[in-house]
């Protein structure tokens, strides 16, 4: 709760320190008011840390415009929060930075706030306390919870840590993140619980700890990192702490429970076999980034004992190729909620229903069976939502409904739909199903590791072309995210703005808790936006409705033809159905609310006009001739509609100058012809050729693209050429294959760029940089 204002005594006037947080917020008031156009995500975070009262919340929500809401929030910060609470408010703003793109530069600027004396003392004592507090960490945590220094969520995080040392690390990190006041409360609790240890901290070990701290005093995170690593070293769990410290510094990973990287991809990138890395990460390793990095670093060092080799390869990496999308990060954050429940032991394992075949109980407490355990329901609701969400990323048409009563609508049904999908490893799905079928604490914890890896694979930050192979020089290509071509053309920004503004005047419903109010507001915004795609009678009545009315309306609208898979992105539609099925207020899941807000953001992005809605260049494969390797394929600028056609540039990087064949097709929609697929001009390959058959093929005409041993690739010639080629193949016992549309690229250097063009019902290619194209 916000406390009465007080003067900060930590910094004397005129001393050489940075400005206080409150002063910095006040100096940036104009920027903050303009940038905080939707304060809901920030309010949710601030409420969760007990910095605002319910009265404060309703006072802010009662303001009529986004600017006035932002001003009211900043006014409360200045008037009712002390410097420590303002620091925590700034941390909340950093946590929500993905919602406020205008503030990213401001938040990423040097904003280090001077630590108070007790904070600095706790930083210095971090190492010693981790080694000596094993028997008192839980009593101290309970005392801090009783004094409201720790929240229920904080306490659960501490209790969920598997060892006393890790519990201590979590407790100390939380206290440091909460600021000076929390650190003082910690020392008071320590003195009450273990007076001898408290006295030792003040006398014998302070000098030693300060020396340890001075080695890495650039940031609080680095000092915490050293403490954690050295503690694990003494426990014998990680003999490569120095190497790990350098790897985490290169990747910019801080100590904590964040999960924002696909560490399995890191292992593959430094040269380890994917299967080996995957098995290592699934063998009892927690799902946060630090634990996974520890495992991969140890794996590499155990196999090679070559730290320089590891560090040089990490330095060559682009961190963006490892990072997850915001939806991926939020999905893992939600999964960590289930992990915390399982670690706490509150999940009861004798089941009163079959979770895998019955989903009706998973959407809210009002649907629970008599005698069901609420924590058990939350765990399986998290599993259910996340697996359903996977369908939107893995399948072209995820038509299943989350509330289906049939076997196809159960978790088993979802797993069966995902089986055979190339975007999800079948071995992970098989083990996941086995874990859920067998049940029990260990199996459910293992299922979290499996589901976390599936989520990481499905949610890369960059939508890049993934290469697999090569097999005989052939690399198959696949976009890391599904591109669905529809007849949808987009909605103008003015219409979208008007739809969203129509939600603003809705009054605050006093009987709703903040999360329920947020959920209702998101659903109402979705309903208004869907109305811009397919006007539906009854939308004008949704001025201040109950949540049930809004969700029913959304369900009705999504059943219209305007939202079938030919007309609207099936993945967006699937997520909107999940939005109305899983109520975060009923389930008590904050990260689920954040995922629903991300769904709203995805809808807003999708509704914007763009050429990508109705067209896609599908680069299917690249066949490299001779020995060089294909390193990457990317689209630097995206496609553009121009000159009665569509164009897109692709960049190819190889290990050396070479020649390769690009297999390409395009999918599109035009009002006059509907959906179409183009693979023209058509190309063929012929194998098992002798000298006579090679001469006969050249005599036919057409265009020879490439020759390799007893094989040729050619582009069709004039009328009747294809029939003559088939006759020739039968006469000479030649194997003939339809290759679709091929272009030959001959490079002069390791990097080249080619423009592909669709116009007049066929495909073309034009060299742009470092190559020639046939």
N, C-alpha and C positions, 0 to 999 in steps of 0.2 A: 504494500500500500504506500502511496505517496505520503511522505512525512512533511512536517512544517519546515519552512526554509531555515537554513542555518548558514552561518559564515564558515567558509573553509579556512582552517588554521594551518593547512599543510604548506602553504607557500606565502612567504613574506612579500609585501609590496616591493616592487622594484627588483626582486630577485630574478636571476636569469633562468626562467622556466617558460615552458610553453603556456599559452593561454588555457584557462580552465574550459571544461566541456561546455558548461552553460554559456560562457562568454563566446565560445566558438559557434554554438547553436544560434545565439542571438545575432552574431555578426552575419550569419548565413540565412537569416530569416526569410529574406526575399526569395532566394533560391529554393529553400525548403518548401515554402508555401506553393510555389509554382510547380514543384516536382512531385509533391505528395498528393497526386490527383485522386488516389484511391487509398485512404488510410486504413481500410479494413484489415489487410494482412499485418500491418504494423500494430494495429490495436490488438489483434489476436495474440501476437507475440508479447506485447507489453503487459497484457492481462495475465498471460501465463506466468510471468515473472513477478506478479503482485505489485507492479509499480502504479497501477491505476485502480481506483475503486469502481464499483458498479455505477455510482452516481457520476463519476468522471466519464465513464463510458457512454452513458445515456446523454450526458451533456454534450459530448462531442458529436454523437450521432444525430442529435436534434438540430444541429446546424444545417442550413438548407443547401449550401454549395460546397463543393470539394475544398475550395480555398478557405472558407470559413472553418471547416472541420480541421484543416491543417493548422490554422491560426489558433484555434481553441486548444488543440493538443499541445502546441509549443508554449502557449500561455500557461498551461497546467505544469509543464516541465519547469518553466522558469519560476513559477510562484510556489509550487508545492514540493518540488524535489530538491534534495541536497546534492552535492557534487558527486557522491558515490552513486546515487540513484540516477543522476543524469548520465553518468558513465555507462550504467547498465542499459539506459534508454538508447544510447548511441550503439551499444552492442546489438540491441534488438533491431535497430535500423540497418546495421550491417548484415544481420541474418536475413533481412527481407530485401536486400539490394536488388535481387532479380526482378522485383516488382517496380523498381524505380530507376529505369535506365539513365535518366538525367543526372542521377546522383552518383553514378559509378565512379566518375573521375574524382568527385569531391570525397567520396568514401575511401578511394584507393590512394588519395594523397597522404602525405606524412601526418598522421593524426595521433601519434603516440601521446598518451596522457600520463603525466608523472604519477608514479605509484606513491601511496602513502607509506609511512614508516613501518606499519605493521605488515603491509603487503610485501615490502622489501625484505622484512625479517622472515616471513613465511617462504618467500622464494629462496632465501639463503638456507633455510632449514629443510627444504623439500627432500633432499637426498637422505638426510639422517632420519627424518620422520618416516619415510617409506620403509626403512629397514627396522624401525623400532616400535611401530604402532600397531602391529598385527593383532594384538589381543584387545586393543581399545578402540579400534576404528568404528565398529558398529555401535557401541555405547555412545561415543562422541557424536556420531551421525544422528542417532535418535535424539540426543540432547539438543542438537542444532535444529532438528525438525520440530521439536517441541517449542523452541523459541522462535519459530517461523523464519529462521535463517535459511533453512533448506525447504524446498517444496516437496510434495509427495513424489513428483517425477524425479527430482534430484535423489531422494532416498532410494527409489527403486533402481536408479542407475548404479548407485553405490552397491546395493545388495546384489545386483546382477553380475558384478565383476566376479570372476571365478576364484581368485585367490585373495588373501588379506592384503598382500602387497599392492595388487591392482585396485582393490577397494580403497586403499589409502591414497593411491595416485588419483583416483577419480574424485575422492572427497577434497583433497588439496587443490586440484585443478578447478573444481566448482567454487571453492572459497575464493581463490584468486580471481576468478572471472567475475565474482560479485562485488569485489572491491574491498576497501579499507574496513568498513563496518563488519563485513562477514569474517574477515581475517581476525579482527579483535574478538568476535564471538567464538571463533575456533579456539583461540588461545585460552579463553575463559573456560570453555568446555574441556580442553586438554588438562588444564590445571585442576579442575574438579574431579576428573577421572584418573589422572596419573600425575600426581604432584611431582614425583621424582623426575619423570621425563621432562615435564615443563621446566623445572629448574635447570636440568642439564642443557636444555635448548638455550636458555638465557646465558649460560656461563661457559661450559666446556667446549661446545661444538660450534659456537657462532663464528669464531675466527676461521676455523677450517671450512665451514660451509660458505662463508663469504668469499674465500679464495676460490672455491669450486665455482661459485656463481660468476665471479669476475671473468672466467674463461669464456663465458657466453652471455654477456650482459646486454647484447644488442636488442633483445626482445624477451618478453616473458615466455613466449612459446619455446624459444631455444633453450632456456634454462630448464623448463619443464621436460623438454625432450631429452636432455642429457640425464636428468634425474631418472626418468623412466628407463632409458636404455641401460644406464649403469646398474640400476636395480636388477634388471633382467639378466645382466651379465653375471652378477654375483649369484643369482639363482641358477646359473648354468643353462639358461634357455636360449641365449643369443650371444655367441662368441664373436660376432662381427659388428659390434655396436659402432665402431668408428666408420666402417664402410656404410652401414645403414644411415648414419648421421649425414654422410656426404650425399648419398642417394636422395634422402628426403629433402636436403637443401636444394639439390638440383631440380627436383620435381616440385618444390614449394609445398610440401606436405607438412602439416603441423600435428603435434600430438593431440589426440582427442578421439572421439567416437565417430568422426565424420566418415562417410562412404561416398566418395565423389569420383573415384577412378576405377577403371577396369584393369586391375593389377595382373590378371591372367594375360592380357595383351602385352603388358610390359615384359613378362617372362618370355613370351614368344619373340618379342622384338629384340631381346638381348641374346637370342639364339637357342633357348631351351625348347624342347618339343612341347607342343600344346598339351598333349595328354599327360605328360609328366608334371607340368605346372598345375594343371587342373586337379590332378590327384593330390598334389601337395596342399593346395588351398582347401580342399574338401576334407582333409584329414585333421579335424579338430581345430581349424583356424577360424577365429572370429571374423565377422564380415566387415569390420571397419578397415579403412585403408592402412593404418599403421601396422596392425597385426598381419595383414596380407603382405605388405612390403617386407616385414621381418622374415616371413616365410620364404618369399621369393629370393631375397638377398642370401639367406642361409642356404637355400637350395643351390643357387649358382656358385657360391663360395665353396660349399661342400664338394661340388663336382669339379671345380676348376682351380680353386685356391688362387685366383687371378683377379685381384681387386681392380687393378688398372684397366683390365679388359672390360669389366663390368661398368666402371665409371665412364670410360670412353664411349661405350655404347649408349648408356643413359644420356650422356651429353649430346649425342647425335639425334635423340628422339625429339619429336614435336609433342609437347605435353597435351596439345589439343586432341591428338589421336587416342589418348588414354582417358580423357575426361568424359564424364557422363552428362547427358542432357539434364536440365532441371527436373524434368519428370522422373528420370532415372534416379536422381539423388533423393527426391521426395519419396519415391517408392521404397528405396532402401531404408529411409528414415522410418517409414511406416512399418517395415519388416522388423526393424530394431525394437519397436514397441512389442511385437509378439515375442521376440527374443528375451526382452526384459521380464515379461510375464512368466515365461518358461523357466528362466533362471531363478525367479523369486519363489518358485515351487507352489504358486497359487493355482496352477492349471491342474485340474483333477483328471486322471487318466482313465478311470472306469467310465466308458462312454454310455450316455443314455440315448444316443442316436448314432446312426451311421453317417459321419460327416461327409464321406466321399460320395454318397448317393442321395443325400437329402439336404437341399440348400435353403429350404423355406425358413429355417430358424435363424439364419445368419445375418439378416438385414436390420435387426433392432431388437431391444429387450422386450418389446411388446409382442414379438413373435416367438419368444422362448417357450419351451415345454416346461411343465411343472417340474421343479427340482433341478433345472439346468443351472450350471455354474456360469455366472456372468463373465468371469475371466476366460473360461473355456470358449464361450461364445465369441469374445473379442478376438482371440487367437485365430479361430477358424474363419471369422469374418474377414480378418486381414488376409489370410491365405486365399480365401474365395475371391476377394476384390482384386488382389494382385494377379492371380492367375487369369481372371477374366480380362484384366487390362492387357495381359500379354497377347491375347487374341488380336487386339487392335494393331499391334506391332508385327505380329507374325503371319497373319493370314490376309489375303486379298479381300475376302468377304467374310468377316466374323459375324455371321447372321444369328448365332445363338443368343438367347436371352438369359440374363442372370437369374431370373426367378422361375425358370422352367422346371416343371415337376417331373419331366421325363428323365431317363438316365442320361440322355444327351445333354441335359442342362445341369448335371451334377459335376463335381470336380473330376470324377472319372471321365465323364463325357468331354470335359475341356482338355484333359490330358490326351485323350484319344484323338481329338481334333488337331492337337499340336504335334502328335506323332507323325513323322514323315515330312514335317515342315523343315526346310533347309535352314531356316533362321534360328532354330532351337536344336541343340544337340540331343539326339535321341537317348543317349546313355544317361543324361541328366534327368530327363523325364521319366525314364524307367525306374531309376533309383528313387526319385521323388515319390512316385506312386507306391513303391514298396514301403518307404518310410511311413507314409500316411496310412497304408493298409495295416501295418503292424502296430502302429501307435507306440506310446511310451515316451518318456522324457528324452532319452538319447536319440531316438528316431526323429522326434519332432524337431530337436535342435539341429540334427543333420539335415532335415528338410529345409530349414532356414538357410543353411549354407548353399544347398543346391538351388533353391529359388533365387537367392541373391546372385549367383553366377548367371542364371538365366536372365534376370533383370539387367545385369551389367551388359550382357551380350546384345540385348534388344534395345538399349538406350544410349548409343554413343552420342557425344555432343555434335560431332560433325557428320553430315550426311554425305559420306564419301563412297567411292567405288571400292569394294573389297575384292581382292584378287585371290583366287584359289588355284592351286596347281604349282608348277606347270606339269602337265602330262604330255610328253612328246612335244614340248614347246608351246602347248596350248594353255593359256590362262583364261579361266572363266571369270566373268565380272558380274558383280551384283551390288546394287545400291544398299547401303547399310540400313536405310529405311524404305518402306514400301511407297512407291509413287502410284497413286490411283488416278487414272484419267476418267473424268466425268464430263457431263454436259454443263455443269455449273460454271458460270462466268464471273461470279463475284458480285459484291454489293458495294456501292459507292461509300466513301468515308463519311459523307454528309448524312446518308441514311443511317449508317451504323451509329454515328454520334447522336443523332436524334433519338434512336431507339434506346441507347444507354441513358441519355438525359431524362427520358420519360420515367426511369426508375427512381431517380434521385428524390423527388418529392414524397415518396412513400414514407409514412410516419413510422417511428420506432414503436414496435409492439412491446409494451412494458412487461407483458407476461412471458416473453421469450428470453432465455439466457443468451449471452453474446454469440456463442457458437451456433445456436439455433437461428438467431437473427441473421448471421452471416450466411448460413446455408440457404435460408429463405431468399436472401438478397441475390445470391448467385443463381439460384433457380429462376428467379423472376427476370434477371438479366438475360439468361438463356432463352426464356420464353419470348421476351421482346425481340431478341436477335433472330430467332427462328421465324418470327412473324414477318421479318423483312424478306425471308426466302419464300415462304408460303403463307400469305395472309390467311388467318383463321378467325372466324367469328368467335367472339367471346374474349378476345385478348383485351378489349377495352374495359372489361369488367375486372381485370386483374390489377386493380389500383392498390389495394392493401389486403391481399388475400392470405389465407392460411397456407402452410407449406403443402398440405395434401392437395389443395386446389391447383397449385402451380405445377406440381409433379404430374398430376393427372392430365393437365393441359399439354405439357411437354410430350407425354407418352402418346396422346392423341395426334399431335402435330407430326411426330416422327413416323407415324404409321401411314402418312400420305405419300402418294407417288413421287412427289418432289424430293423425297429423301430416300428413294431406293438407290441401289449401288451404282446404277447407270447415271444417276443425276446428281449424287452427293457422295462425298467421301464416306465409305462404309466404316472406317476406323473412327472418325469423328462421331458418327451416329452411334456407334457401339459404346463409346465413352459417355455420351450423353445419357444413354439408357442406364449405364452403371451409376451415373450421377444421381438419378432419381431413385435407384434401388438401394443404395448404401447411404444412410443418413448418419453423418459424423456426430451430430448432436446426441442421437440416441445411443450410438456405440461408444461415445466418449473418446473419440480419436482425433486429436488435433492435426496430425499429418494427413489424415484422410481429407480434412477440410482444405488443407493446402493443395492436395492433388485435385480436388474439385475446382479450386480457383485456377489451377494450371489448365484444367479442361476448358474453362471459360476463356482463358488466354489463347489456347489452341483454336478454339472456335472463332475468336476475333481475328486471329491471323489468317485462318482459312477463308473467312468471308471476304477478305480484301481482294479486289480484282487482280488478276495476273494471268499471264500466258500459260503458266504451268498447270492450271486447272484442266485444260483440254488438250494438252500435248505433252509427249515425252519421247526423247531420244533414248532408246534402250540399247546401250552398248553391251552386247552379250558376251563377246570373247575377243581375245587378242592372241594370235598365233605368231610367236617370234621365230623367224627363220635363222638358222644356224645357232650359235652358242650363247649369245648375250642374254641377260636376265631383264625382265620387265620389273621395274621397281614400284611404279605408281601410275595411276591414271586419275585425273581430276578435271572438274569443270570449274574454271576460275571465275566465271561471271554469270553462269546460268543462261537459260534460253531467252530469245527475244523474237517477237513476231515483227517482220519487216519485209517490205517489197513483195507482198502477196505470198509470203512463205514464213518459215520459222528457221532460225539459225542458233547454233550453240558451239562454242569453242571447247575443245578437249586438249588437255596437256598430258603428254606421255613422257615419262622419265625411264631411261634404260641404263644398264651398267656400262654400255659403250654404244657407239654408232652402229646401227643395224637396219634391217628391214623387217616389217611385220604386217600381218593381215588383220584388219579390224572388221569384225562381224557386227553389223548394225541393223536395227529396225526402228520404226517409229509407230507409236500408238497415238491416236488423236480423235477429236470429235469436231465435226462441222455440221452446222444446222441443216445444210442441204443434203448431206450424205449420211449423217449419224456417226456412229463409232466406226473407226477404220483402222486397219493394220497395213503398213507399207513395208515391203522387203525388196523393192525394185531399185535398180536393175538387179536381176537374179544372177547368182553366181553358182558354179558347180566345182566339185573336185573329182578327179579321176585318179584311181590308184591301180596298181598291178599293170603298169604300162610297159609295152615293148617299144622298140624303135618304130615299128610300122604304125602302131596305134598312136604314138606321139605325133608322127608326121600327119596322120589322118586328122587328128584334132586340130593341128595348126592350119590344115587346108580348109577346114570348115569355116574359118573366119573367127569372129568373136575376138576377145581380148585376153591374152595370156597374162595373168597377174603374177604368178610365181611357179617355179619348178623346183622340186626337191626329190632326189633319187628317182624312184619310179612313180612320182605323183605330180599332178598339175592342178592348178587352180585357174579357172577361167571365168570371164564375164560373158553373158549371152550376147549373140550378135543380132542379126535382123530377123525378119519373119521366117518361121519354120526352122530356125537354128536349133531350138531345144529338141524338136522331134528327130532331127538328123543326128544329134549327139546321142540320143537314146538308142537309135538304130546302130550307130557305130559301136557303142558300148556292148550291145548284145553280140555283134559280129566278132568283136575282138576279145570277148570275155573280160571286159574292163569293169571294175567296180565304180559306180557313179553315185555321188552324194550331192543332194541339194544343200548348199551352204547359205542360202538366203542372200543377203546383200553384203559384199565384201569390198573393202578399199585397201590397196597396198600403200604403205607409208615407208619411205626410205629416208632415214635420218642422217644428218651431217654431224650431229653432236649428241650428247646424252639427253638433252631436253628438246622437245619439239612441240608445236601447237598446230592443231588441225581444226578447221571450221567445217562442221557438217550442216547441210542445208536440206530442208524439205520444201519442194515447190513443184507444182503441177503433177502431183501424184507419184513422184519418185524422189530418191535421195541422191545428194551430190556431196562431194568433199573437196575442200580447197586448202592448200598449204598456207599456213600463216607465219610459221617461224621454224627455222632449222630443219626443213625437210622438203621433200617433194611427194606428191600424191598421185596415184594411178587409179 
